[in-house]
Amino acid sequence: MEQAIVDKIFEIFSHKNKNPTTELMYKNDFTLLVAVLLSAQATDLSVNIATKPLFERFDTPEKMVYLGEERLKQYIRSIGLFNHKAKNIIALSNLLINHYNSRIPNHFEALIQLPGVGRKTANVVLNCLFNQPTIAVDTHVFRVTKRIGLAKGITPEKVEQELLAVIDQKWRKHAHHWLILHGRYICKARNPNCTICPIKIYCTYYQESYKKYDSAAFVLKNG
């Protein structure tokens, strides 16, 4: 996709929503990290429902360790993979206490060494907490960018690399938030709502779909 078109897409996103933010609810740096970890293969809504009572009482690594793995499971059992996630949350809490003075590290390599923290979670934390222009590739970003034509990679890491190469620095701080929200509310997985899409004229999927519709209409009209 041409750079001018990429810029136009993000100009439109920016005009529609100047300062997009995560829809995960959190109280502090630690609770954001936990919320993002829990959001893997789960919706932000389901995470927010589970973490509201959890974060009201257990919002530091020390309190989370005190809560313990088994009691933590009771709070997050409505979230997919809750057994594995509970184990990771207690383990990373201990690691934060023992190695980082209970603070969240602000560099990528340290973050991905924390139990349960992968590239996406690390990039979200760096972006939201430390204002770094990272691009986190979750399922929405992976699907939407390939559908629009911004990326072609077959893995999240490949897509991340492609997006960093094509998205200008001035858009990167908010880029993944715009793409997530676009995928969540307009460019949905099964039924993308192209009729209200503000970037449809630049979208590869829409252009190809329009051509197919146009060809089908021509056949019907002319027999």
Stockholm file with secondary structure:
# STOCKHOLM 1.0

chainA/1-223         MEQAIVDKIFEIFSHKNKNPTTELMYKNDFTLLVAVLLSAQATDLSVNIATKPLFERFDTPEKMVYLGEERLKQYIRSIGLFNHKAKNIIALSNLLINHYNSRIPNHFEALIQLPGVGRKTANVVLNCLFNQPTIAVDTHVFRVTKRIGLAKGITPEKVEQELLAVIDQKWRKHAHHWLILHGRYICKARNPNCTICPIKIYCTYYQESYKKYDSAAFVLKNG
#=GR chainA/1-223 SS CCHHHHHHHHHHHHHHCSSCCCCCCCSSHHHHHHHHHHTTTSCHHHHHHHHHHHHHHCCSHHHHHHHCHHHHHHHHTTSTTHHHHHHHHHHHHHHHHHHHTTCCCCSHHHHTTSTTCCHHHHHHHHHHHHCCCCCCCCHHHHHHHHHHTSCCCSSHHHHHHHHHHHSCHHHHHHHHHHHHHHHHHTSCSSSCCGGGCTTGGGCHHHHHHHHHHHHHHHHHHHC
#=GC SS_cons         CCHHHHHHHHHHHHHHCSSCCCCCCCSSHHHHHHHHHHTTTSCHHHHHHHHHHHHHHCCSHHHHHHHCHHHHHHHHTTSTTHHHHHHHHHHHHHHHHHHHTTCCCCSHHHHTTSTTCCHHHHHHHHHHHHCCCCCCCCHHHHHHHHHHTSCCCSSHHHHHHHHHHHSCHHHHHHHHHHHHHHHHHTSCSSSCCGGGCTTGGGCHHHHHHHHHHHHHHHHHHHC
//
